[in-house]
Amino acid sequence: MVVLRCTADVAERHKLGLAEDPPPSANRLGAWGVALAKTPGGELVVLVNAATRLLVVCPSADIGDLLIVFKARLALLLEELGVLEEEVEHELDEMATTSFAPARGCDWLDEAAAVLATAAARGVLTGADSLDQWQRDWARQAQRDLGGATPAAVARRALRGTPTVH
C-alpha cells in the first residue's frame, strides 16, 4: 500500500475521500505527494516522493488512469536511474493499493510544482521526451533537504534497504 498525499485542488478535481490518518506506506520509497502544475500546454500532475524527493510528472487524467501512468513512468525512471528490475517490480507490487491523504506541511511538493510550472513557461518542456529528461535531471541534482544527496542516490539506497516511513 502506498499513501498519496494530495493537495486540495487534486482532491477536489478527482473527488477523493482523504484519510486523515492513513496507515504508513508499505512500499520502500514511502509516501508520495501529489500536486497540479499549470503550464502553457495544460495541466500536469506532479508526484514527489516524500523521503527521496524523486519526482514523476504525468499528464492530467482521471485518477484511475493517473495511477496507471504514474506507476509506468516511475518504473521507467527507476530503471533509467540504475535500479535493478526486481527492485522496481517489488516496489510496484507494494504499491498495488492506494490510500489518499491530505498534503499538509509538504512545502517540498509546492516547490517542485512551482519549479515545473516555471520550466514549462520558459519552453523547457515541449513534449513527453522533455518531461522524461526533466525527471532524470531532477533526480540527479543535489537537494539541500537531502543533505546534498541526489534523489536518485537516496531512492537507490531505499529500494535496496528497508521501507521508509512517511
MARNU-739314 format. One record per residue (C-alpha): residue number from 1; residue in one letter; x, y, z. Coordinates in steps of 0.001 Angstrom, whole numbers, padded with zeros to 6 digits, always signed. Last residue first. Layout:
% MARNU-739314
+-----+---+---------+---------+---------+
:   k : r :       x :       y :       z :
+-----+---+---------+---------+---------+
: NUM : a :       X :       Y :       Z :
...
+-----+---+---------+---------+---------+
***
This chain:
% MARNU-739314
+-----+---+---------+---------+---------+
:   k : r :       x :       y :       z :
+-----+---+---------+---------+---------+
: 166 : h : +006395 : +008941 : +005656 :
: 165 : v : +008010 : +005691 : +006889 :
: 164 : t : +010804 : +004307 : +004727 :
: 163 : p : +010859 : +000608 : +003929 :
: 162 : t : +014086 : -001318 : +004471 :
: 161 : g : +017042 : -001494 : +002173 :
: 160 : r : +017850 : -001913 : -001523 :
: 159 : l : +014996 : +000315 : -002692 :
: 158 : a : +015898 : +002930 : -000100 :
: 157 : r : +019530 : +003112 : -001247 :
: 156 : r : +018522 : +003519 : -004918 :
: 155 : a : +015984 : +006189 : -003936 :
: 154 : v : +018576 : +008203 : -001957 :
: 153 : a : +021028 : +008060 : -004873 :
: 152 : a : +018417 : +009109 : -007440 :
: 151 : p : +017044 : +011903 : -005219 :
: 150 : t : +020562 : +013363 : -005112 :
: 149 : a : +022474 : +013922 : -001892 :
: 148 : g : +023346 : +017420 : -000647 :
: 147 : g : +021896 : +016890 : +002826 :
: 146 : l : +018608 : +015623 : +001372 :
: 145 : d : +016876 : +018943 : +002155 :
: 144 : r : +019509 : +020765 : +000125 :
: 143 : q : +018958 : +018616 : -002964 :
: 142 : a : +021760 : +017523 : -005298 :
: 141 : q : +020527 : +017195 : -008868 :
: 140 : r : +020451 : +013735 : -010485 :
: 139 : a : +016746 : +013041 : -009935 :
: 138 : w : +015837 : +016483 : -011308 :
: 137 : d : +017814 : +015769 : -014493 :
: 136 : r : +016066 : +012409 : -014928 :
: 135 : q : +012623 : +013991 : -014423 :
: 134 : w : +013475 : +016787 : -016884 :
: 133 : q : +014654 : +014249 : -019452 :
: 132 : d : +011383 : +012316 : -019237 :
: 131 : l : +009370 : +015538 : -019461 :
: 130 : s : +011465 : +016608 : -022484 :
: 129 : d : +010729 : +013318 : -024224 :
: 128 : a : +006996 : +013625 : -023499 :
: 127 : g : +006740 : +017061 : -025073 :
: 126 : t : +007830 : +020693 : -025028 :
: 125 : l : +009128 : +021228 : -021523 :
: 124 : v : +011907 : +023838 : -021458 :
: 123 : g : +009670 : +026498 : -023002 :
: 122 : r : +010204 : +029047 : -020233 :
: 121 : a : +006613 : +028595 : -019028 :
: 120 : a : +007221 : +024845 : -018776 :
: 119 : a : +010302 : +025364 : -016615 :
: 118 : t : +008351 : +027770 : -014395 :
: 117 : a : +005482 : +025284 : -013988 :
: 116 : l : +007966 : +022539 : -013057 :
: 115 : v : +009722 : +024735 : -010491 :
: 114 : a : +006342 : +025688 : -008996 :
: 113 : a : +005215 : +022046 : -008742 :
: 112 : a : +008522 : +021105 : -007080 :
: 111 : e : +008209 : +023941 : -004563 :
: 110 : d : +004614 : +023038 : -003694 :
: 109 : l : +005696 : +019454 : -003000 :
: 108 : w : +008761 : +020484 : -000969 :
: 107 : d : +006498 : +022646 : +001198 :
: 106 : c : +004645 : +019494 : +002248 :
: 105 : g : +003368 : +020571 : +005662 :
: 104 : r : -000013 : +019034 : +004969 :
: 103 : a : -000851 : +017037 : +001863 :
: 102 : p : -004200 : +015448 : +002673 :
: 101 : a : -004484 : +011658 : +002439 :
: 100 : f : -005257 : +009149 : -000291 :
:  99 : s : -004631 : +005436 : +000269 :
:  98 : t : -003506 : +003311 : -002642 :
:  97 : t : -003286 : -000410 : -003311 :
:  96 : a : -000838 : -002213 : -005590 :
:  95 : m : +002065 : -000030 : -004423 :
:  94 : e : +003924 : -002956 : -002816 :
:  93 : d : +003884 : -004722 : -006195 :
:  92 : l : +005333 : -001574 : -007793 :
:  91 : e : +008224 : -001544 : -005307 :
:  90 : h : +008919 : -005258 : -005828 :
:  89 : e : +008908 : -004820 : -009613 :
:  88 : v : +011386 : -001940 : -009382 :
:  87 : e : +013671 : -003953 : -007092 :
:  86 : e : +013466 : -006915 : -009498 :
:  85 : e : +014407 : -004662 : -012420 :
:  84 : l : +017500 : -003319 : -010666 :
:  83 : v : +017606 : +000436 : -010122 :
:  82 : g : +020052 : +002127 : -012485 :
:  81 : l : +018494 : +005568 : -012827 :
:  80 : e : +016902 : +004637 : -016162 :
:  79 : e : +015244 : +001661 : -014428 :
:  78 : l : +013846 : +003958 : -011734 :
:  77 : l : +012530 : +006398 : -014342 :
:  76 : l : +010823 : +003673 : -016381 :
:  75 : a : +009159 : +002176 : -013301 :
:  74 : l : +008024 : +005621 : -012120 :
:  73 : r : +006529 : +006409 : -015552 :
:  72 : a : +004567 : +003140 : -015541 :
:  71 : k : +003435 : +003644 : -011930 :
:  70 : f : +002317 : +007211 : -012613 :
:  69 : v : +000522 : +006256 : -015851 :
:  68 : i : -001533 : +003575 : -014077 :
:  67 : l : -002306 : +005848 : -011129 :
:  66 : l : -003288 : +008692 : -013470 :
:  65 : d : -005607 : +006449 : -015463 :
:  64 : g : -007619 : +005638 : -012354 :
:  63 : i : -007467 : +009255 : -011123 :
:  62 : d : -008790 : +010854 : -014296 :
:  61 : a : -006026 : +012454 : -016304 :
:  60 : s : -003574 : +015376 : -016116 :
:  59 : p : -000373 : +014476 : -017923 :
:  58 : c : +002177 : +012895 : -015622 :
:  57 : v : +005373 : +014131 : -013964 :
:  56 : v : +007393 : +011946 : -011585 :
:  55 : l : +009764 : +013410 : -008978 :
:  54 : l : +012218 : +011770 : -006597 :
:  53 : r : +012346 : +013880 : -003426 :
:  52 : t : +013742 : +010784 : -001630 :
:  51 : a : +011616 : +010559 : +001505 :
:  50 : a : +008449 : +012423 : +000496 :
:  49 : n : +008362 : +011177 : -003097 :
:  48 : v : +007089 : +013857 : -005426 :
:  47 : l : +004189 : +013406 : -007846 :
:  46 : v : +003493 : +016321 : -010182 :
:  45 : v : +000326 : +016266 : -012260 :
:  44 : l : +000435 : +018451 : -015353 :
:  43 : e : -002127 : +020990 : -016500 :
:  42 : g : -002146 : +022461 : -019949 :
:  41 : g : +000423 : +023436 : -022583 :
:  40 : p : +001091 : +026876 : -021055 :
:  39 : t : +001621 : +025132 : -017705 :
:  38 : k : -000411 : +024789 : -014522 :
:  37 : a : +001210 : +022384 : -012087 :
:  36 : l : -001075 : +020152 : -010042 :
:  35 : a : +000028 : +018436 : -006843 :
:  34 : v : +000550 : +014905 : -005494 :
:  33 : g : +002841 : +013999 : -002595 :
:  32 : w : +004228 : +010489 : -002352 :
:  31 : a : +004503 : +008173 : +000644 :
:  30 : g : +007159 : +005508 : +001211 :
:  29 : l : +010060 : +004562 : -001047 :
:  28 : r : +010191 : +001041 : +000357 :
:  27 : n : +006483 : +000293 : -000083 :
:  26 : a : +004239 : -000358 : +002902 :
:  25 : s : +003037 : +003235 : +003224 :
:  24 : p : +002122 : +004176 : +006763 :
:  23 : p : -001508 : +003758 : +007869 :
:  22 : p : -003728 : +006696 : +006955 :
:  21 : d : -004580 : +009429 : +009486 :
:  20 : e : -006899 : +011988 : +007908 :
:  19 : a : -007948 : +009647 : +005106 :
:  18 : l : -008923 : +011719 : +002077 :
:  17 : g : -012016 : +010940 : +000008 :
:  16 : l : -011106 : +011922 : -003496 :
:  15 : k : -013403 : +013865 : -005806 :
:  14 : h : -010728 : +013884 : -008536 :
:  13 : r : -010646 : +017654 : -009014 :
:  12 : e : -011309 : +018342 : -005321 :
:  11 : a : -008554 : +016054 : -004056 :
:  10 : v : -006079 : +017428 : -006613 :
:   9 : d : -007018 : +021037 : -005754 :
:   8 : a : -006698 : +020359 : -002014 :
:   7 : t : -003163 : +018971 : -002386 :
:   6 : c : -002865 : +015204 : -002259 :
:   5 : r : -000735 : +012960 : -000050 :
:   4 : l : -000579 : +009619 : -001875 :
:   3 : v : -000078 : +006776 : +000603 :
:   2 : v : +001188 : +003497 : -000850 :
:   1 : m : +000000 : +000000 : +000000 :
+-----+---+---------+---------+---------+
***
